[in-house]
């Protein structure tokens, strides 16, 4: 199950009911999974101590590699499927996804396809998002215990069908969720950029 909502309606007045509690359940499941993987470690929040793992928001470098400072990517294959994200979760990290956000006023994708390791979701039509102004949020409404929690060294692939006439267009696609870090230095380390 999934839900697409205009960005303006995700929080506050007129909030979509589907969004209530998704991040809290995802965090609980991710912490439980991390404790299974990292025996002897406990959750330390944003300032973990010894033998604790920490939590942080996604950074572009978590998905695109060190030195990357933005989720904006330019696509050049209109009329075909393009990789939006394609990476393996680094060692000592757990990635937890509630969905993703596209904050651009113009959407260049008509459909998406999501894979986590060997788990494949059906192709999802996101055409309705073209009618939203100011971007949209796409959330996965999973049954309890089946949240998108991806442990270290598993592959993640998000692909989109790029509409014709969008060659060379950029799109900002930001993950909604968070990263658990066993190594707290990964949470606070700055990276160089090419800017």
C-alpha positions as CSV (number, residue, x, y, z in Angstrom):
1,X,0.0,0.0,0.0
2,X,1.1,3.5,-0.6
3,X,-0.2,7.0,-0.4
4,X,0.6,10.2,-2.4
5,X,-0.2,13.5,-0.9
6,X,0.5,17.2,-1.8
7,X,3.3,18.5,0.3
8,X,1.1,21.2,1.8
9,X,-1.3,18.6,3.3
10,X,1.2,16.3,5.0
11,X,1.4,18.4,8.1
12,X,-1.0,20.6,10.0
13,X,-4.5,21.6,8.9
14,X,-6.0,19.0,6.5
15,X,-3.3,16.5,7.2
16,X,-3.7,13.2,5.4
17,X,-4.6,10.6,8.1
18,X,-2.4,8.0,6.4
19,X,0.7,9.8,7.5
20,X,-0.1,9.7,11.2
21,X,2.3,7.5,13.1
22,X,4.2,6.2,10.1
23,X,7.6,7.6,11.2
24,X,7.2,6.5,14.8
25,X,6.4,2.9,13.9
26,X,9.3,3.0,11.4
27,X,11.7,4.2,14.1
28,X,10.6,1.5,16.6
29,X,11.1,-1.2,13.9
30,X,14.5,0.1,12.8
31,X,15.8,0.3,16.4
32,X,14.7,-3.2,17.1
33,X,16.4,-4.4,13.9
34,X,19.6,-2.6,14.7
35,X,19.7,-4.2,18.2
36,X,19.3,-7.6,16.5
37,X,22.3,-6.9,14.2
38,X,24.5,-5.0,16.6
39,X,24.4,-7.2,19.7
40,X,25.3,-5.4,22.9
41,X,24.5,-2.0,21.4
42,X,21.6,0.2,22.6
43,X,19.9,3.2,21.0
44,X,21.6,6.5,21.9
45,X,19.5,9.0,19.9
46,X,21.3,11.9,18.3
47,X,24.2,11.9,20.8
48,X,25.1,8.2,21.3
49,X,27.6,7.2,23.9
50,X,29.9,4.1,24.1
51,X,28.2,0.9,22.9
52,X,25.3,2.9,21.5
53,X,24.2,3.6,18.0
54,X,22.8,6.9,16.8
55,X,20.1,8.3,14.5
56,X,20.3,11.0,11.9
57,X,18.4,12.2,8.9
58,X,19.4,11.0,5.4
59,X,22.1,13.0,3.7
60,X,22.8,12.9,0.0
61,X,26.2,11.2,0.7
62,X,24.4,8.3,2.4
63,X,22.8,7.4,-1.0
64,X,25.1,8.9,-3.7
65,X,28.5,8.6,-1.9
66,X,30.9,10.8,0.0
67,X,31.3,14.4,-1.2
68,X,27.7,14.6,-2.5
69,X,25.8,17.5,-0.9
70,X,22.4,17.5,-2.7
71,X,19.6,15.1,-3.7
72,X,19.2,17.0,-7.0
73,X,20.2,14.7,-9.9
74,X,20.0,15.4,-13.7
75,X,18.4,12.7,-15.8
76,X,18.9,12.1,-19.5
77,X,16.9,9.1,-20.6
78,X,13.4,10.3,-21.5
79,X,10.9,7.6,-22.5
80,X,12.7,4.9,-20.5
81,X,13.5,3.7,-17.0
82,X,16.2,5.6,-15.1
83,X,17.9,4.8,-11.8
84,X,17.0,7.3,-9.2
85,X,18.9,5.6,-6.3
86,X,21.0,2.5,-6.7
87,X,23.3,1.7,-3.9
88,X,24.3,-0.8,-1.1
89,X,23.8,0.2,2.5
90,X,27.3,0.8,4.0
91,X,28.6,-1.4,6.8
92,X,27.6,-0.3,10.3
93,X,24.4,1.5,9.0
94,X,20.7,0.7,8.9
95,X,18.5,2.7,6.5
96,X,14.8,3.1,7.3
97,X,12.4,4.5,4.6
98,X,9.0,5.9,5.1
99,X,8.9,7.0,1.5
100,X,10.3,9.9,-0.5
101,X,9.5,13.5,-1.3
102,X,9.7,15.4,-4.6
103,X,9.7,19.1,-3.8
104,X,10.1,20.4,-7.3
105,X,7.0,22.0,-8.9
106,X,7.3,19.9,-12.0
107,X,7.5,16.1,-11.9
108,X,9.5,14.3,-14.7
109,X,8.5,10.7,-13.8
110,X,5.2,8.9,-14.5
111,X,5.9,5.7,-12.6
112,X,8.3,4.3,-10.1
113,X,9.6,0.8,-9.2
114,X,11.2,0.1,-5.8
115,X,13.5,-2.9,-4.9
116,X,15.2,-3.8,-1.6
117,X,17.6,-6.7,-2.1
118,X,15.3,-9.4,-3.5
119,X,12.0,-7.8,-2.5
120,X,10.3,-6.1,-5.4
121,X,7.3,-3.8,-5.3
122,X,4.9,-3.5,-8.2
123,X,5.3,-0.6,-10.6
124,X,3.5,2.3,-9.1
125,X,1.8,5.0,-11.2
126,X,2.4,8.5,-9.8
127,X,0.6,10.4,-12.5
128,X,-1.8,12.0,-10.0
129,X,1.1,13.8,-8.5
130,X,1.3,16.0,-11.6
131,X,-1.7,17.8,-10.4
132,X,-0.1,18.9,-7.1
133,X,1.6,22.2,-6.9
134,X,4.7,22.7,-4.7
135,X,5.7,19.0,-4.8
136,X,4.4,15.9,-3.1
137,X,5.1,13.2,-0.5
138,X,5.0,9.5,-1.3
139,X,4.6,7.3,1.8
140,X,4.7,3.5,2.2
141,X,1.9,2.3,4.4
142,X,3.2,-1.1,5.5
143,X,1.7,-3.6,7.9
144,X,3.4,-3.5,11.3
145,X,6.7,-5.4,11.2
146,X,7.0,-5.0,7.4
147,X,8.4,-1.5,7.3
148,X,11.2,-0.7,4.9
149,X,14.2,-1.2,7.2
150,X,17.3,-2.1,5.2
151,X,20.3,-3.4,7.1
152,X,23.9,-3.0,6.2
153,X,25.2,-4.4,3.0
154,X,21.8,-4.9,1.3
155,X,21.0,-3.3,-2.1
156,X,18.5,-0.6,-2.7
157,X,17.1,0.4,-6.1
158,X,14.5,3.1,-6.9
159,X,13.8,3.5,-10.6
160,X,11.5,5.9,-12.4
161,X,10.0,6.0,-15.8
162,X,11.1,9.3,-17.2
163,X,8.6,11.1,-19.4
164,X,9.4,12.1,-23.0
165,X,10.5,15.7,-23.4
166,X,12.4,15.8,-20.1
167,X,16.0,15.2,-21.4
168,X,18.6,17.0,-19.2
169,X,16.0,17.9,-16.5
170,X,16.9,17.8,-12.9
171,X,14.7,16.4,-10.0
172,X,15.1,16.6,-6.3
173,X,14.1,13.3,-4.8
174,X,14.6,13.2,-1.0
175,X,14.2,10.1,1.2
176,X,11.7,10.3,4.1
177,X,13.1,8.4,7.0
178,X,16.4,8.2,8.8
179,X,19.8,6.4,9.1
180,X,21.0,4.5,12.2
181,X,24.8,4.7,12.6
182,X,26.8,2.2,14.7
183,X,29.9,4.5,14.2
184,X,28.9,7.9,15.7
185,X,31.7,9.6,13.7
186,X,29.6,8.9,10.5
187,X,26.9,11.1,12.0
188,X,29.1,14.2,12.6
189,X,31.8,13.9,9.9
190,X,31.8,16.7,7.3
191,X,32.6,15.9,3.7
192,X,34.3,17.8,0.9
193,X,32.2,18.9,-2.1
194,X,33.1,19.9,-5.6
195,X,31.3,23.2,-5.3
